[in-house]
């Protein structure tokens, strides 16, 4: 996201997007060039996010890929009161200063605006998380999500979070690698792996087959949820 980033946003598409009312979640899937730079960026940005009524919901470090999808280093979810609050942050002079740090930290990332569907207060707690991202063709998002949840519920996982994509940052032209590239999946669900499962838990082959029967266009990965202290830039993990 260079200095011309704002000038490359499609204004008419942006105005339509901002007509969406209610809370939104910003999903960031990040590949690092420098994790330390990105974490300093996140820490320094958090003050502005809080002042605009936003808050972090989840920070997870990638551990293992089980089904498809591009592998990222980290998944970050931020809750905003509305889309306009997000773009007020993006156009703030303070953000333009922080962007230099962000540029040094990001190799590539995907970004989506999503509408929160379900959420548990357990989401932020430390532990392993099964992250399922998926597209759906037949039926609604809710029906597809329920099918996935029912399959995984038989194997010691509990749903903590779900959201559905409502849009991406619109560009005039092609996004650069460090720009918020459009997220490829419509739905996201996060599940807690219960404590009685072994470390590095892997889904059985029959579970993967059942999930692919619901939708073949999906990604299933294990992330480790970070607590507030672990997500600080001076902590090594």
N, C-alpha and C positions, 0 to 999 in steps of 0.2 A: 504494500500500500504506500506508494510514493506520494509526493506533495500534490500531484495532480489528481489524486484519488477522488476528491469531492467533485471535481469538474467532470469526472467520467461517470458519475451516477446519473441514471436516467430520471429526470425530475418528474415527468408525467407518471411513470410507473411508481415512483416513490410516493407521490401524492395519493395514488390509489391504495397503496399499501398502508399508508398512515390513516386511512379511513377505518381500519380495523379497530374496534373498541375492546378494551379490557386488557388484562395482564398478558404479557408475552414472555416466553423463555428464549434466550439466545443460546443456541447450541454451537459450541466451538470445538472442532476436532483438529488438533494441532500436531504437526511434525516439527520438531525443534531443530534449529541450527545451534542454539544455545539455550538450554533450559534455565540457566541462571538469569540471563537477560529477560527472558519471557516472564519469569516469576517476579523480578523487580518491576517490570511493567505492570503486572497484575496487582501487585501490592500498592504501587503508587496510584494506579487507576481506581482502586477500591474506594478511596475517599470521594471521588467524583460520582461514582456509581451510587454510593450510599446517600449522598446529597440529593440525587435525583430520584430517590425512592427505590433504588434497585438493591439486590442482595445476591450473593452466590448461593446456589443450591447444591452444587456437586462439583468436586474436582477428583478425577480418577486417572491413575497411571495404568497404561496398557500392560497386561501380563501375557495374554495368550489369545490367539485367534482360533476359533473353532469352525466357523463357516464363513467363507468368502470375504469380500469387502477389502478396501484399502486399510492397511494398518497405520494407525496414528500413535503418537507417543502419549497423548493426553486428551481427555474429554473434559470440557468445562461447560457448566450450565449456569447462566446468570438470569435471574428473574427481574423484569422491569415492569413498572406499573402500566406502561403503554409504549407504543412504538415511538411516539414523539419524544419521550424521555430518553430513549436510546439515541436518537439522532441529535438531540441537544448536547449530549455528551460528545458525540462524534465531531460536532462543529465547534466545540469549546477550545479556546486557545491553549488551555492546559493540556488537552489531549494531543494537540499538534506537537507539543514538546515531548510527550511520552512516546509518540509514534516512532521516534528515532530509536528508542530502546527496543520497542516492539519489533522493528525491522531487523535488528540484530539477533533477535531470538527465534524468529519464525522462518522455517524453510518452506513450508506449505501448510495451508489449512483450509478446511471447509466450514461453512457457516450457514445456519438456517434460523429463521424466525419461526417459532412454534407456539401453538396454543396448548397450555397445560390441560391435561385430561385427567390424570390421577397423580396424587403425591402423598407420600408418607413422611412423617417427621424423622423416621429412621434413615432417610436417604443420606444425610450428611455423615452419619456415624462411620467409623473406620471398619474396614472389612472387605471381603471379596464381593464384587458385583458382576452379574451376568448382564451384559448390554446387548440388546437385540434391536437392530435397525432394519426396517423392512419397507417394501412397497407393496401395494395391493391393487388388484385389478377388479375382482368381483366382490361385491358387497361393500360395506362401509368400513372405515377405520376401526370403529368400535368392535364390530364383529370379528375382524381379523385379529385384533388385539386379544379379544376374549379367547379365541381358539389357541393362540400362542400361549396365553396365560394358563389355560386348562392343561395343555400338554406339559408345560414346565412345572406346574403345580404338583404333578405326580412324582416329581424327582427332586423334592426338597429345596425348592426355590420359592420365594415370596415376592410378589410384585411391589416395588416401592415407588415407581414413577412411570408416567407415560405422557407423551405429547405428540401432536400431529403438526406437520409443517404447514404454515400459512403463506410463506414467501421467503425470498432471498433478497440480498442487496442487488438492485438492478443496475447493470452497467451499460454504457454506450461503448461498445467494443469488447475486447477480450480482457478478462481479469488476469492480473499478474500472479505469480505463485504465492506472494506474500499478501495478496488481497484476500478478502473473505470470499473464496470461491464457493459457488452454490453447492449445498449439501445434496447428496444423491438419493437420499431415502426420505420417504414421506412420514414414516412413523418411527418413534423411538420408545423403547421400554427398558427399564432397569429393574433387575431382580436381585434380591439378597440371597446369597448361598448360605444356607443354615450352618451353624457352627459344627454340627455333627458330621459334615462332609469333610473329607481330607483336603489338605492344602493342594492346590493345583488341580482341583476337581475337574474332570472332563466328562462331558455328556456322552451317554452311551450312543452307539450307532443308530439304534432304533428311534431314539429321541430326535436325532438329527434328521432321520428319514421322515418322521412325523411332522417336524417343522417345515421341511421342504414341500410336504404335501399341502400345507396351508399357503405358502408362497415360495417360489424358487428364487425370488429376488430379495435376499436378506443377508445380513451380516450378524454373526453371533461371536462375541468376544468376552474375555474376562478382564476386568479392570480392578485395581485396588483403590478403594476410596481413601483419600487423604484427609486427615483432620486439619484443623486450622494451622497448628504448629508445623506439621509436615509440609504444608504448601508454601512455607516461607522460603525465600531465595537462599538463605544461608544454611538451610538444612539439607544434608546429603542423604539420598535414599537410593 
